[in-house]
């Protein structure tokens, strides 16, 4: 299906060469078995190389979110958040997405205070403002 959409697909096993600049790395391993709970030294080096390559990494899991039926597969979420934080790559708009029953759930990493205040005011009403009686213009 991806190839029909114009993507070039290359299946690789560890050890593998550094991804080509601009290539998207798609990891499907956790659809069958959790990877991170049993990774050996060579696998950790490969994961570290992929994460620091500068290429986008799409790590597909099964049962890791909404509802969690396999928490071992959710380890990658924490791993990549920690990597982003350590490398200083966490930026406004970065997010982790989950698809469930055709609905895309997006977790915001950075709160948007203006939007949150507006939504709160819509739902709860504006906060009262105390002013002097004679200091108010009509």
Secondary structure as GFF3:
##gff-version 3
##sequence-region A 1 138
A	DSSP	three_ten_helix	3	5	.	.	.	ID=ss1
A	DSSP	beta_strand	25	27	.	.	.	ID=ss2
A	DSSP	three_ten_helix	29	31	.	.	.	ID=ss3
A	DSSP	three_ten_helix	36	38	.	.	.	ID=ss4
A	DSSP	alpha_helix	41	51	.	.	.	ID=ss5
A	DSSP	beta_strand	57	59	.	.	.	ID=ss6
A	DSSP	three_ten_helix	71	74	.	.	.	ID=ss7
A	DSSP	alpha_helix	75	87	.	.	.	ID=ss8
A	DSSP	beta_strand	95	100	.	.	.	ID=ss9
A	DSSP	beta_strand	103	108	.	.	.	ID=ss10
A	DSSP	alpha_helix	113	124	.	.	.	ID=ss11
###
